[in-house]
Amino acid sequence: MRNPIDNLGDYTKVRIALQAAGGNKEILYKQIGDTAIAKAAPKLLAKGGVMGAGALLGVFGTAYGGYMLYRFIKDRREKIENEPALKKEVFDAIEAESIKINLEESTDSDVMNIEGVNNHMIMCGECMKVYDESESAKCPFCSSEKEKVQTIYIDEETGEVEAKSSEE
């Protein structure tokens, strides 16, 4: 068993506090409650602040995610609407590049078929290279005195190519 006098220190504190409150126990209870709240308030405020910040971040994160989804859908819709025009641009660019490449290659050995350009080309019988007869009477590639010359004629309407051989 414990000694009942050990507990008297707490009673003395209560009695002194009650005397300070003017003997009114309601005032004493209010003072005790205010003290307890003052001690607990910083912890409660910190917890509330953390929870409020978390909720605020959640709201802003959801709003930002919604905005990004809206932009993605809008951009995708625009890309789908512009797809035929973009495909046409790509095909036009590819076609222009292939024509440019074909023209560069055709200057050496192929027959040129361009509007406004003389389509009468000659193929050398020895080196088998094609050249424009308006530029040179003899093959500029091999310039041999005895050469077989093959003349190529292009029918512009049908697109047929006819080659005739002749010797000088």
Secondary structure, 3 states (H helix, E strand, C coil): CCCHHHHHHHHHHHHHHHHHCCCCHHHHHHHHHHHHHHHHHHHHHHHHHHHHHHHHHHHHHHHHHHHHHHHHHHHHHHHHHHHHHHHHHHHHHHHHHHHHHHHHHHHHHCCCCCCCCCCCEEEECCCCCEEECCCCCCCCCCCCCCCEEEEEEECCCCCCEEEEEEEC
